[in-house]
Amino acid sequence: MLLSLLFYRALRFLLPFAVLATIYLYLYPLFHGCAFPEPTFSSPADAARSLSGNATKAHINVQQATVAPFRLLAFGDPQLEGDTSLPDTEDARCPGLEDLRTDFKHVLKKIATEDLPRLLQYCRKCVDLWGNDYYLAHIYRTLHWWTRPTHVTVLGDLLGSQWIEDEEFESRSERFWQRVFRRGSKVAEVIMDAEPGRVVKVLGEERAWNRRIINVAGNHDIGYAGDINSERVERWEKAFGKVNWDVRLQLPLNTRNDEVSSPANSTASPELRLVILNDMNLDTPA
């Protein structure tokens, strides 16, 4: 009876806290003013004041919100870890059991003081990796939903080490796409394989762009110039896209105004050229 009463009181205290914490967890972009500023403003202060209000209007009534035609949401350094961050695989079992027949008392002590703590540490780290994936996924999903970007980029490092074997690389790549950026997709190869400056996309014409992930390679993905080799670059490109490519993003003619329009007597629409560059080769020895 006493135990059930204590449980009821604890639940009555914890439940409101859990509800408030969950609301904050899923609406933290609103509380922190995460949003893109309006396309036109007179000062940085005006831009800051417009952030939350403009994002809120976009969710309540899209017609009332004034949004820029190009809105880039950038994520930096997720560094997905894997087997290299786990304790030795020997720690996932109890090696002391092998000597159980020879010295029962000594073996029990060894299992309790050495094997079990290592096993628990190994399991804890496995759960930590799993939880970190879904935590990053929550950040991506929530910010993408609230800010409504037109384009998304991940600025390496996508992975935590360039020294991992191919099997582990594939495992982390799968976690990247199936867990962290589950609703995202690679940029189409036809875009990345085109000659520089040849691909022109009109902003807002393809809705698929806001789900495409523009990946930029980092030193923990392919290594600095001294570590780079063709195999590391090839496997990264297979999983995440080309290390070097570009695309021209053109402003729709019907959205031009006096501040962003082309010079007089010109029918060309303003463009933004987005260049993805592998700058690891700027390190030595290239």
Salt bridges, closest charged atoms under 4 A:
ASP46 OD1 - ARG49 NH2 2.28
GLU81 OE1 - LYS125 NZ 3.37
ASP83 OD1 - ARG172 NH2 3.68
GLU90 OE1 - ARG93 NH2 2.27
ASP91 OD1 - ARG118 NE 2.98
GLU98 OE2 - ARG93 NH1 3.04
ASP115 OD1 - ARG118 NH2 2.76
ASP128 OD2 - LYS125 NZ 3.13
ASP133 OD2 - ARG175 NE 2.71
ASP133 OD2 - ARG179 NH1 2.93
ASP157 OD2 - HIS220 ND1 3.33
ASP166 OD1 - ARG235 NH1 2.83
GLU168 OE2 - ARG172 NE 2.78
ASP193 OD1 - LYS242 NZ 3.63
GLU195 OE1 - ARG198 NH1 3.55
GLU206 OE2 - LYS201 NZ 2.93
GLU206 OE1 - ARG212 NH2 3.47
ASP246 OD2 - ARG273 NE 2.72
GLU271 OE1 - ARG248 NE 3.03
